[in-house]
Amino acid sequence: MIRSLSGEVLSVTETSAVLDVGGLGFDVLCSRGALSLCSAGGRVRLTAYLQISEAGVALFGFANETEREIFLKITSIKGIGGRTGMTILNVLSADEVVRAVSSSDVNAFMRVPGVGRKTAERICFELKNSLPKEFASMAHGAPSSPSRVTDTVGDALRSLGFGQGDVVTALSVVRAALGEDFDKLDEEKLLKAALKELQRK
């Protein structure tokens, strides 16, 4: 079973990345968190899950083990396949999923394309008692955490009309340029830096 992938990023789209791993090109459907780590020409290590079903074979990529576990919990719900599970993690970050489940926020899941009210209600109900207890702290996590800042800025840029691919690339360039200082940025500073990069295109 494939648990992780490490290699050069050949290309990035709004929902996936192509990784060169030992000379083999893997098309990986990625969560929003995973996409934020990918930039064409750079190297990345993603947590992964290989799904084999009647619909075919699909390879999913995640930023960390937490995202992978939440994905597996979501796709264990009857009627929700891997692609729908990944679409949820493209719209909502891992901590947003946990918070939505903890507060039974049906509307949060209804933001996901293809997820109606009944499905959203089922997700909230079935995940309420199945998510690991250690995830509970995520429901009250500080909004200023690095991943949360990146998610907030990404949402803001998309609301301004920028595509997911451009947003991911801009944030990746800023991350590469700042190194460890990237995680020290607040929403305002990161938004300004990303907009500056986007305006160069």
CORZI-V389769 format. One record per pair of residues at least 24 apart in sequence whose ideal C-beta (glycine too) atoms are under 10 Angstrom apart, sorted by the first residue. I is the first residue (numbers start at 0). J is the second residue. D is the distance in Angstrom with one decimal. If there is no record, write none. Layout:
I_J_D + I_J_D
This chain:
0_47_9.2 + 0_48_8.3 + 0_49_6.3 + 1_25_8.8 + 1_27_10.0 + 1_46_9.9 + 1_47_5.0 + 1_48_7.4 + 1_49_4.5 + 1_58_7.0 + 1_59_9.7 + 1_60_10.0 + 2_46_7.1 + 2_47_6.3 + 2_48_8.0 + 2_49_9.0 + 2_64_9.2 + 2_67_8.7 + 3_44_6.2 + 3_45_6.5 + 3_46_5.4 + 3_47_5.5 + 3_48_9.8 + 3_60_9.1 + 3_61_9.3 + 3_64_9.5 + 3_67_9.5 + 4_43_8.3 + 4_44_7.1 + 4_45_5.3 + 4_46_8.5 + 4_47_5.0 + 4_49_10.0 + 4_58_8.0 + 4_60_6.8 + 5_42_7.3 + 5_43_7.3 + 5_44_4.1 + 5_45_7.7 + 5_47_9.8 + 6_42_6.7 + 6_43_7.4 + 6_44_8.3 + 6_45_9.2 + 7_39_9.1 + 7_40_7.2 + 7_41_7.3 + 7_42_5.5 + 7_43_8.2 + 8_36_8.9 + 8_37_4.8 + 8_38_6.2 + 8_39_5.6 + 8_40_6.7 + 8_41_5.3 + 8_42_7.1 + 8_43_5.6 + 8_45_9.7 + 8_171_8.9 + 9_37_9.9 + 9_39_6.9 + 9_40_8.4 + 10_37_9.1 + 10_39_5.7 + 10_40_9.6 + 10_164_9.4 + 11_37_5.0 + 11_38_6.9 + 11_39_5.7 + 11_41_9.6 + 11_43_9.9 + 11_163_9.1 + 11_164_6.0 + 11_165_10.0 + 11_167_5.8 + 11_168_6.7 + 11_171_8.2 + 12_37_10.0 + 12_162_9.5 + 12_163_8.0 + 12_164_5.8 + 12_167_9.1 + 13_89_8.1 + 13_157_9.9 + 13_162_6.3 + 13_163_3.7 + 13_164_5.1 + 13_165_9.2 + 13_166_8.9 + 13_167_8.0 + 14_82_9.3 + 14_85_7.6 + 14_86_8.0 + 14_89_6.2 + 14_163_7.4 + 14_164_9.2 + 15_58_9.3 + 15_59_9.6 + 15_60_8.1 + 15_85_9.2 + 16_43_7.7 + 16_45_8.0 + 16_60_6.8 + 16_167_8.8 + 18_42_9.1 + 18_43_7.1 + 18_44_9.6 + 18_45_7.5 + 18_47_9.6 + 18_58_9.5 + 18_60_8.0 + 25_49_10.0 + 25_58_6.0 + 25_60_8.7 + 26_57_9.1 + 26_58_6.9 + 26_60_9.9 + 27_57_9.2 + 27_58_5.2 + 27_59_6.9 + 27_60_4.0 + 27_61_9.6 + 28_57_6.1 + 28_58_6.8 + 28_59_5.2 + 28_60_6.9 + 28_81_7.8 + 28_82_7.1 + 28_84_9.8 + 28_85_5.2 + 28_86_9.3 + 28_88_9.8 + 28_89_9.0 + 29_58_9.8 + 29_59_7.5 + 29_60_4.4 + 29_61_7.6 + 29_62_8.6 + 29_66_9.8 + 29_85_7.6 + 29_88_8.7 + 29_89_7.9 + 29_167_9.1 + 30_59_7.7 + 30_60_7.0 + 30_61_5.2 + 30_62_6.3 + 30_63_9.5 + 30_66_5.2 + 30_67_8.8 + 30_69_9.1 + 30_70_7.3 + 30_84_9.4 + 30_85_6.4 + 30_86_9.7 + 30_87_9.0 + 30_88_3.9 + 30_89_6.4 + 30_91_9.5 + 30_92_8.3 + 30_93_7.8 + 31_62_8.4 + 31_66_9.1 + 31_85_9.6 + 31_87_9.9 + 31_88_6.3 + 31_89_5.1 + 31_90_7.5 + 31_91_8.0 + 31_92_6.2 + 31_93_9.2 + 31_95_9.7 + 31_149_9.2 + 31_150_7.2 + 31_153_7.0 + 31_154_9.6 + 31_163_8.1 + 31_166_9.6 + 31_167_8.5 + 32_60_9.4 + 32_61_6.8 + 32_62_3.3 + 32_63_7.2 + 32_65_9.1 + 32_66_5.6 + 32_88_7.4 + 32_89_9.5 + 32_92_6.3 + 32_93_6.7 + 32_94_9.8 + 32_146_6.8 + 32_149_8.4 + 32_150_8.0 + 32_153_9.9 + 33_59_8.6 + 33_60_4.5 + 33_61_5.3 + 33_62_4.9 + 33_63_8.8 + 33_66_7.4 + 33_67_9.8 + 33_85_9.6 + 33_88_8.5 + 33_89_9.6 + 33_167_9.6 + 34_60_8.5 + 34_62_8.6 + 34_89_7.9 + 34_153_9.1 + 34_163_7.2 + 34_164_8.5 + 34_166_8.8 + 34_167_4.7 + 34_168_9.6 + 34_170_9.2 + 34_171_8.8 + 35_62_7.1 + 35_92_9.6 + 35_146_8.4 + 35_149_5.7 + 35_150_8.3 + 35_152_9.9 + 35_153_7.0 + 35_166_8.6 + 35_167_6.0 + 35_170_5.7 + 35_171_7.1 + 35_174_8.0 + 36_60_9.0 + 36_61_9.8 + 36_62_5.9 + 36_63_9.6 + 36_149_10.0 + 36_167_8.9 + 36_170_9.5 + 36_171_7.4 + 36_174_8.3 + 37_62_9.8 + 37_167_6.6 + 37_168_8.9 + 37_171_6.7 + 38_167_7.5 + 38_168_6.0 + 38_169_9.4 + 38_170_8.6 + 38_171_3.3 + 38_172_6.6 + 38_174_8.0 + 38_175_6.8 + 39_164_9.8 + 39_167_9.8 + 39_168_7.3 + 39_171_8.6 + 40_171_9.8 + 40_175_9.9 + 41_171_6.9 + 41_172_9.6 + 41_174_9.5 + 41_175_6.9 + 43_171_9.4 + 46_70_9.7 + 48_74_9.1 + 48_81_8.1 + 48_84_9.7 + 48_85_9.7 + 49_81_9.9 + 50_74_7.8 + 50_80_8.4 + 50_81_4.6 + 50_82_9.2 + 50_84_9.2 + 50_85_9.7 + 51_81_9.9 + 52_80_7.0 + 52_81_7.1 + 53_80_9.6 + 54_80_6.6 + 54_81_8.0 + 54_82_8.0 + 55_81_9.9 + 57_81_5.3 + 57_82_7.0 + 57_85_8.4 + 59_84_8.0 + 59_85_5.7 + 59_88_8.9 + 60_85_9.0 + 61_85_9.2 + 61_88_7.6 + 61_93_8.6 + 62_88_9.4 + 62_92_9.1 + 62_93_8.0 + 62_146_7.8 + 63_93_7.9 + 63_146_9.1 + 65_93_5.3 + 65_94_8.6 + 65_96_9.9 + 65_97_9.0 + 65_131_9.2 + 65_133_9.2 + 65_134_7.4 + 65_137_7.9 + 65_146_9.9 + 66_92_8.4 + 66_93_4.8 + 66_94_9.9 + 66_96_9.0 + 67_93_9.4 + 68_93_8.9 + 68_130_8.5 + 68_131_7.1 + 68_134_8.2 + 69_93_5.3 + 69_94_9.5 + 69_96_5.6 + 69_97_7.3 + 69_100_9.3 + 69_126_8.4 + 69_130_7.3 + 69_131_9.5 + 69_134_7.7 + 69_137_9.5 + 70_96_9.3 + 72_96_9.1 + 72_100_9.3 + 72_122_9.5 + 72_125_8.5 + 72_126_5.9 + 72_129_5.7 + 72_130_6.2 + 72_131_8.7 + 72_134_9.4 + 73_100_9.7 + 73_108_9.7 + 73_122_6.7 + 73_125_9.1 + 73_126_7.1 + 73_129_9.9 + 73_130_9.9 + 75_125_8.2 + 75_126_9.2 + 75_129_7.7 + 76_118_8.5 + 76_121_6.3 + 76_122_6.3 + 76_124_9.3 + 76_125_5.1 + 76_126_7.6 + 76_129_9.0 + 77_121_8.2 + 77_125_8.7 + 78_117_9.6 + 78_118_7.1 + 78_121_7.7 + 79_114_8.7 + 79_118_7.2 + 79_121_8.3 + 79_122_7.4 + 79_125_9.4 + 82_113_9.0 + 83_111_7.9 + 83_112_9.3 + 83_113_6.2 + 83_114_7.2 + 83_118_8.3 + 83_122_10.0 + 84_111_10.0 + 84_122_9.9 + 86_111_5.7 + 86_112_6.3 + 86_113_6.6 + 86_114_7.9 + 87_111_5.1 + 87_112_9.7 + 87_113_9.4 + 87_114_7.0 + 87_118_10.0 + 87_119_9.8 + 87_122_7.9 + 89_163_7.8 + 90_114_8.8 + 90_154_9.6 + 91_150_8.9 + 92_137_9.6 + 92_146_6.8 + 92_147_7.4 + 92_149_8.7 + 92_150_4.5 + 92_151_9.4 + 92_153_8.9 + 92_154_9.3 + 93_134_8.4 + 93_137_7.1 + 93_146_8.1 + 93_150_9.4 + 94_134_8.7 + 94_136_9.5 + 94_137_4.4 + 94_138_7.7 + 94_139_9.7 + 94_140_5.4 + 94_142_9.4 + 94_144_8.1 + 94_146_7.3 + 94_147_6.6 + 94_150_8.0 + 95_137_9.1 + 95_138_9.8 + 95_140_10.0 + 95_147_8.9 + 95_150_7.3 + 95_154_9.8 + 96_122_8.7 + 96_126_8.0 + 96_130_8.7 + 96_134_9.1 + 96_137_8.8 + 96_138_9.9 + 97_126_8.6 + 97_130_6.5 + 97_131_9.9 + 97_134_5.1 + 97_135_7.7 + 97_136_8.9 + 97_137_4.3 + 97_138_5.2 + 97_139_9.7 + 97_140_8.5 + 98_137_7.1 + 98_138_4.7 + 98_139_8.1 + 98_140_8.1 + 99_123_7.0 + 99_126_9.0 + 99_138_9.0 + 100_124_9.1 + 100_125_9.1 + 100_126_4.5 + 100_127_5.9 + 100_128_9.7 + 100_129_9.2 + 100_130_6.4 + 100_134_8.8 + 100_138_8.0 + 101_126_9.3 + 101_127_7.8 + 101_130_8.4 + 101_134_8.8 + 101_135_7.0 + 101_137_8.5 + 101_138_4.0 + 101_139_8.5 + 102_138_7.4 + 103_127_7.4 + 142_186_8.8 + 143_185_6.8 + 143_186_8.2 + 144_182_8.9 + 145_174_10.0 + 145_181_7.5 + 145_182_4.0 + 145_183_8.3 + 145_184_8.3 + 145_189_9.5 + 146_182_9.1 + 147_186_9.0 + 148_181_9.5 + 148_182_8.2 + 148_183_9.7 + 148_184_6.6 + 148_185_6.5 + 148_186_5.5 + 148_187_9.8 + 148_188_9.2 + 148_189_6.0 + 148_190_9.4 + 149_173_9.7 + 149_174_8.5 + 149_181_8.7 + 149_182_9.1 + 149_184_9.0 + 149_186_9.2 + 149_189_7.1 + 149_193_9.5 + 150_186_9.9 + 151_185_9.7 + 151_186_5.2 + 151_189_8.5 + 151_190_8.5 + 152_184_8.7 + 152_185_9.6 + 152_186_5.7 + 152_187_9.1 + 152_188_9.4 + 152_189_4.8 + 152_190_5.0 + 152_191_9.6 + 152_192_9.0 + 152_193_6.1 + 152_194_9.4 + 153_189_9.5 + 153_190_9.8 + 153_193_8.5 + 155_186_7.7 + 155_189_9.5 + 155_190_5.9 + 155_193_8.8 + 155_194_9.3 + 156_189_9.9 + 156_190_7.4 + 156_193_6.1 + 156_194_7.5 + 156_197_7.3 + 159_190_9.5 + 159_194_8.2 + 159_197_8.9 + 161_193_8.8 + 161_194_8.9 + 161_197_6.0 + 161_200_9.6 + 165_193_9.6 + 165_196_9.3 + 165_197_6.2 + 165_200_7.0 + 166_193_7.4 + 166_197_7.9 + 168_193_9.8 + 168_196_8.1 + 168_197_8.7 + 168_200_8.8 + 169_193_4.6 + 169_194_8.0 + 169_195_8.7 + 169_196_4.3 + 169_197_4.9 + 169_198_9.5 + 169_199_9.0 + 169_200_8.5 + 170_196_8.3 + 170_197_9.8 + 171_196_9.4 + 172_196_5.2 + 172_197_9.5 + 172_199_9.2
